[in-house]
Amino acid sequence: MSEYDKVRTKKLVLKGEKHKSKKRKRKLQDRNEQIDNKTDEDTIRHGGWWKTLFITDIVGTVAIEFGNLTYMKALDNGLFTLGLPHDEGDGPHPEEILTAFSVNETKIALKSGYGKYIGVDKKGMVVGRSDAVGAMEQWEPIFQDGKLAILGNTGCFISVNEDDDIICKKPTAGPNEYVWIRSMIQQIDDPNKDIPTEEQGSLEEVEVNYVRKFQKFQDKKLKISKDKISELKKAKEGGSFHEVLLDRRSKMKADRYCK
């Protein structure tokens, strides 16, 4: 059994943070644009590992790619090096796989397969030796002009030197600092992503949603049309759904927007 098999991935632990019995619910963030990377050629070339394009993508199982098909690799002494190039269609090796956690809206934390959080030491070397997340273990992915660089707490970017060591010493980002953070987390194509929130659910729920959105009432009671729901079903099939909804609301004589 390898050292990686002995390590169990645990939740993000912040330095100085007390244990809490209740799990924090992570807020889902709506994105106006979502690019489907499941079947594109680049993802296939990387064994199903797709490029993250938003900070909200960087969570769970990830790998950091420098150049083409070469990944940041963890060593058992806590340091990191650049792994050997992979063949097309192959994903990262176990030593090249990390776990990403969201710290806040702009920063993430990374844990190596050895169960240690990744930070920067006094010499500017990227190291994975911490059991909890402090300031030095927080990273800010910077997406700009189709490129990605990872900024550390020292104000420098993750980079690779001539000896293939992973360092964090450069205050500006250049070719040696450009990376891709690739994910293996399955992307879910939401069939309702293009449907307005108020139009999701059954026809009865949709009508209630529109009444809540537009109706002006004094007694705090929703006034729902008593006409048959089958009228809405027929209108939806005929392309006059919104017009019929408007007519049904206006008949209740309580909606100033429908008069």
Secondary structure, DSSP 8 states (H G I E B T S, - for coil): --HHHH-------BTT----SS---------S-----SSSHHHHHTTT-EE--SGGG--EEEEEEETTTEEEEE-TTSBEEE-----TT----GGG-EEEEE-SSS-EEEE-TTS-EEEE-TTSBEEEEESSB-GGG-BEEEEETTEEEEE-TTS-EEEE-TT-BEEEEESS--TTT-EEEEE-S-----TTTTS-GGG-S-HHHHHHHHHHHH---SSS------S-THHHHHHHHHT-HHHHHHHHHHHTT--GGG-
